[in-house]
């Protein structure tokens, strides 16, 4: 799942934050921060719950000032788009 993010563009696309195509070389797997996906104190969500995100969007997701609901909505929307691509590419 983590390898699938390599070479992708940012799926989070946070307005005013995303580096766009200029940030493609900084894209990393961004894990869900939701308990429903297995996130807990000191625990990352499993790798299946990742989306490709540029370093700026990743920082926004983990440390940004937006409220939790906004971050969850942004991640969930990105995941919905990403899972279709990922599952089509990963064998």
For each residue, the residues with C-beta under 8 A, 3 or more apart:
1: 4 5 29 47 48 50 86 90
2: 5 6 29 47 50
3: 6
4: 1 8 86 89 90
5: 1 2 8 27 28 29 50 51 52
6: 2 3 27
7: 24 27
8: 4 5 11 24 27 52 82 85
9: 21 24 27 52
10: 13 18 19 20 23 24 27 52 53 54 57
11: 8 51 52 53 78 79 81 82
12: 18 30 51 53 54 57 58 60 61 74 75 78
13: 10 18 57 78
14: 17 18 56 57 60 61 64 74
15: 18
16:
17: 14 56 57 60 64
18: 10 12 13 14 15 23 54 56 57
19: 10 22 23 26 54 55 56 57
20: 10 23 54
21: 9 24
22: 19
23: 10 18 19 20 26 27 54 55 56
24: 7 8 9 10 21 27 54
25:
26: 19 23 54 55 56
27: 5 6 7 8 9 10 23 24 52 53 54
28: 5 52 53 55 58
29: 1 2 5 47 50 51 52 53
30: 12 50 51 52 53 57 58 61 75
31: 39 44 45 47 49 50
32: 37 38 39 45 49 50 75 79
33: 39 45 61 62 71 72 75
34: 37 39 45 49 72 75
35: 38 39 40
36:
37: 32 34 45 46 49
38: 32 35 43 44 45 46 49
39: 31 32 33 34 35 43 44 45
40: 35 43
41:
42:
43: 38 39 40
44: 31 38 39
45: 31 32 33 34 37 38 39 49 50
46: 37 38 49
47: 1 2 29 31 50
48: 1
49: 31 32 34 37 38 45 46 79
50: 1 2 5 29 30 31 32 45 47
51: 5 11 12 29 30 75 78 79 82
52: 5 8 9 10 11 27 28 29 30 82
53: 10 11 12 27 28 29 30 57 58 61 78
54: 10 12 18 19 20 23 24 26 27 57 58
55: 19 23 26 28 58 59
56: 14 17 18 19 23 26 59 60
57: 10 12 13 14 17 18 19 30 53 54 60 61
58: 12 28 30 53 54 55 61 62
59: 55 56 62 63 64
60: 12 14 17 56 57 63 64 66 71
61: 12 14 30 33 53 57 58 64 71 74 75
62: 33 58 59
63: 59 60
64: 14 17 59 60 61 71
65:
66: 60 70 71 74
67: 70 71
68: 71 72
69: 72 73
70: 66 67 73 74
71: 33 60 61 64 66 67 68 74 75
72: 33 34 68 69 75 76
73: 69 70 76 77
74: 12 14 61 66 70 71 77 78
75: 12 30 32 33 34 51 61 71 72 78 79
76: 72 73 79 80
77: 73 74 80 81
78: 11 12 13 51 53 74 75 81 82
79: 11 32 49 51 75 76 82 83
80: 76 77 83 84
81: 11 77 78 84 85
82: 8 11 51 52 78 79 85 86
83: 79 80 86 87
84: 80 81 87 88
85: 8 81 82 88 89
86: 1 4 82 83 89 90
87: 83 84 90
88: 84 85
89: 4 85 86
90: 1 4 86 87
91:
